[in-house]
Each structure stands twice: as structure tokens, then as C-alpha cells.
């Protein structure tokens, strides 16, 4: 595949991000679906164990660090992000030398409830306070009572963070950060949307590799400038007719978290069969954080973060996937039944029946290589592609 120049810049940017985390006066370990804008507005540095887990998976050390937590009694059935992250704490190191000790922990369960128990473990290990932002699950319609419930918690969190750091949240600073967040998400969304072109200038593997800034640096100038440059590179490819793979004939959508330790293998497998994975549900989940409802930032934040992709019912999930199918004009869907992520994988067989194109389900794990059967996956994918 033709790699993006942006990927090299992303690695440099994230290396600086991790380094600065060790230098910050206050830092908070935060889940990927939590409103990070509140932290940046109070100059509290956000640290993402989930991103750290993806990094461990990409370096093919998932099972290695998982074993450190498993030896302490943590089951192999638990989320591999959690096992890897906790394992790194016990090991005292990681591919980047370990994460900085947190000032406090901020867990939002709009992605899963595993994060609550995961962060409770971290709270006991580091002996630091934990704030859990509890989101109501939206099976059908979002109600006013849901929003009020989340809003009250957001104000509670602000009080919590102010007491710990001695810093006050200034409305003007929060507005500044939120506007940068909106701009970053807008540019990021436009990058993903370039894959609507035929042939596509990028694959979902490019999206996976370059998604870290929208997660970790959302609300900063760094994310805005990075995705602006990435968009320019993609636009230039479209203008010149440069495709991500040599001979695009089949367009596919990926569902679920990527198999981080096999990104290159999957990329080569599909390219050799003239199949381009043009979009995915995982990276598109962050495009939903780019909406501001009215002038009340806290109220808007409550709505946007409550309607996270993993916090909605199966019918709404199928609707989202069908919208992506139509938007990117794909021929089929590859659904990763992820051993580690039950909320993301639950209901895939039911959702499969509701999709407007054929879908295949493969079984693996996002980080733990021990759950990957190459022969089984090749058999399923080849049969699926032949059917298309």
C-alpha cells in the first residue's frame, strides 16, 4: 500500500505527547470516550491507557505484558487493553518506558463498563482518586432526564478536578478548547471522507495508524495542524488520481477495533485480492464528538458524549453502519468479533442481518496475539471475497 507521509509526522507528534506527559504538573489517566476538553481547559494533561494498549499491540507485545497481570490473578477473558496496561504497571516498563503516575483517574463508561473496574484497580495501585462519569445507555431515544443526569455529573467533575489541582475552570478557556476540538474533529472527518473517492486515496489502515491525535490531542492546536496537513496530502492524491492500493475492485467496511499486531498482514491480504477497506466504524466513532448544540457547552457536551457509538442500542448501531455503507459505497463488511471487547462485539450476528450488504465475521483479539488463528481467518475471508 502507498503509505501516507502523515504517518511519519504522527509518530513524531505522539512521541512528544508521551514525553510531555512525564513533565506535566498534573495529569489524569482518562478513557477514550471521556470529555477531554475539560482537562485541557484546566491545563491537566490527559494520558490514555487505551492508546497505550494499542501501541503495545502494534509492537506485538500484547501477550507479553498481559502475562504480568495474569500472574497476579487477572483472567485472560478480560479486556486485553486492561491486561496490558495493568501488566505494564506490574512490569515497571512498556514500549515507551511506562506511563507517568496519575494525579487522578477519569473513567467514562460510554464505551464499556470494564473501564470502571479497570480504573478502580489503578486507583488502588497508585492510591489516587477516581472519578467515574456514569452514562445512561441509550437503547432508543435520548431523553431530557438523561441529559440532566450527565450534566450534573460534569459539574461534579469540574468541582472534583478544581479541588485536586487548585485550579479554576475558566469559561473563556473552555470555549477556546472546545472550538479547537470542533475544528480538529471537522478536519479529521474530512480526512476520512476522502475515502469516498474512487479509487480511494486511503485505507482504514491509514485511519487506524493516524487516529491517535484525535483521541489524545483533541482540543489542541496540534490535532488541528496535523489533520489539516493530512487533508492536504489526501486532497493532492485525489487530484492526481493516486490510489491507496494498486487495483481497487472491491470496497469494504471494517467493524470493531483493529487487530493491532496484524495491521500489515491484513493490509497485504486485502491488497493482493484487489480489495480496499475504505472505512471503518472505529475511527468514525470520533467524528461524533464534533457537534456543538447551542451556546451551553456543558449541556452540549452531555449530549455529544452520551451518544457515543458504543452507548447506543443494536438498531441504532445497524443504522450507523448502513449509513457508512451508503456513504462510502462499499460492497461488503468485515466484522471483527473481538474477544477483548464484548460491548463492541455483542450483537454482531444480529446486526449482520440488518445490513444492506453482505458481511463476514472473523474472530480475533485487538492486542492478544494468542487469540489469532491465521488459517481460520484466511479461509473465511477468501470465501467471502469470492462471493462478492
Secondary structure as the mmCIF struct_conf table of DSSP 4:
data_model
#
loop_
_struct_conf.conf_type_id
_struct_conf.id
_struct_conf.beg_label_comp_id
_struct_conf.beg_label_asym_id
_struct_conf.beg_label_seq_id
_struct_conf.end_label_comp_id
_struct_conf.end_label_asym_id
_struct_conf.end_label_seq_id
TURN_TY1_P TURN_TY1_P1 UNK A 5 UNK A 5
HELX_RH_AL_P HELX_RH_AL_P1 UNK A 6 UNK A 23
BEND BEND1 UNK A 25 UNK A 26
STRN STRN1 UNK A 27 UNK A 30
TURN_TY1_P TURN_TY1_P2 UNK A 32 UNK A 33
BEND BEND2 UNK A 34 UNK A 34
TURN_TY1_P TURN_TY1_P3 UNK A 36 UNK A 36
HELX_RH_AL_P HELX_RH_AL_P2 UNK A 37 UNK A 41
TURN_TY1_P TURN_TY1_P4 UNK A 42 UNK A 43
STRN STRN2 UNK A 45 UNK A 47
HELX_RH_AL_P HELX_RH_AL_P3 UNK A 49 UNK A 58
TURN_TY1_P TURN_TY1_P5 UNK A 59 UNK A 60
HELX_RH_AL_P HELX_RH_AL_P4 UNK A 62 UNK A 70
TURN_TY1_P TURN_TY1_P6 UNK A 71 UNK A 73
TURN_TY1_P TURN_TY1_P7 UNK A 76 UNK A 77
BEND BEND3 UNK A 78 UNK A 78
HELX_RH_AL_P HELX_RH_AL_P5 UNK A 80 UNK A 91
TURN_TY1_P TURN_TY1_P8 UNK A 92 UNK A 92
TURN_TY1_P TURN_TY1_P9 UNK A 95 UNK A 96
BEND BEND4 UNK A 97 UNK A 97
HELX_LH_PP_P HELX_LH_PP_P1 UNK A 99 UNK A 102
BEND BEND5 UNK A 103 UNK A 103
STRN STRN3 UNK A 104 UNK A 108
TURN_TY1_P TURN_TY1_P10 UNK A 109 UNK A 110
BEND BEND6 UNK A 111 UNK A 111
BEND BEND7 UNK A 113 UNK A 113
HELX_RH_AL_P HELX_RH_AL_P6 UNK A 114 UNK A 126
TURN_TY1_P TURN_TY1_P11 UNK A 127 UNK A 127
STRN STRN4 UNK A 130 UNK A 133
HELX_LH_PP_P HELX_LH_PP_P2 UNK A 134 UNK A 137
STRN STRN5 UNK A 138 UNK A 138
BEND BEND8 UNK A 139 UNK A 140
HELX_RH_AL_P HELX_RH_AL_P7 UNK A 144 UNK A 165
HELX_LH_PP_P HELX_LH_PP_P3 UNK A 168 UNK A 170
HELX_RH_AL_P HELX_RH_AL_P8 UNK A 171 UNK A 193
HELX_RH_3T_P HELX_RH_3T_P1 UNK A 194 UNK A 196
BEND BEND9 UNK A 197 UNK A 199
BEND BEND10 UNK A 201 UNK A 201
HELX_RH_AL_P HELX_RH_AL_P9 UNK A 204 UNK A 209
TURN_TY1_P TURN_TY1_P12 UNK A 210 UNK A 210
HELX_RH_AL_P HELX_RH_AL_P10 UNK A 212 UNK A 216
BEND BEND11 UNK A 217 UNK A 217
TURN_TY1_P TURN_TY1_P13 UNK A 218 UNK A 219
BEND BEND12 UNK A 220 UNK A 220
HELX_RH_AL_P HELX_RH_AL_P11 UNK A 221 UNK A 240
TURN_TY1_P TURN_TY1_P14 UNK A 241 UNK A 241
BEND BEND13 UNK A 244 UNK A 247
STRN STRN6 UNK A 250 UNK A 255
BEND BEND14 UNK A 256 UNK A 257
HELX_RH_3T_P HELX_RH_3T_P2 UNK A 260 UNK A 262
HELX_RH_AL_P HELX_RH_AL_P12 UNK A 263 UNK A 272
TURN_TY1_P TURN_TY1_P15 UNK A 273 UNK A 274
STRN STRN7 UNK A 275 UNK A 280
HELX_RH_AL_P HELX_RH_AL_P13 UNK A 281 UNK A 284
HELX_RH_3T_P HELX_RH_3T_P3 UNK A 285 UNK A 289
BEND BEND15 UNK A 294 UNK A 295
HELX_RH_AL_P HELX_RH_AL_P14 UNK A 297 UNK A 306
TURN_TY1_P TURN_TY1_P16 UNK A 307 UNK A 307
HELX_RH_3T_P HELX_RH_3T_P4 UNK A 309 UNK A 311
STRN STRN8 UNK A 312 UNK A 312
HELX_RH_AL_P HELX_RH_AL_P15 UNK A 314 UNK A 328
TURN_TY1_P TURN_TY1_P17 UNK A 329 UNK A 329
BEND BEND16 UNK A 331 UNK A 331
STRN STRN9 UNK A 332 UNK A 338
TURN_TY1_P TURN_TY1_P18 UNK A 339 UNK A 340
HELX_RH_AL_P HELX_RH_AL_P16 UNK A 342 UNK A 345
TURN_TY1_P TURN_TY1_P19 UNK A 346 UNK A 347
HELX_RH_AL_P HELX_RH_AL_P17 UNK A 348 UNK A 354
BEND BEND17 UNK A 356 UNK A 357
STRN STRN10 UNK A 358 UNK A 364
BEND BEND18 UNK A 366 UNK A 367
HELX_RH_3T_P HELX_RH_3T_P5 UNK A 369 UNK A 371
HELX_RH_AL_P HELX_RH_AL_P18 UNK A 374 UNK A 387
#
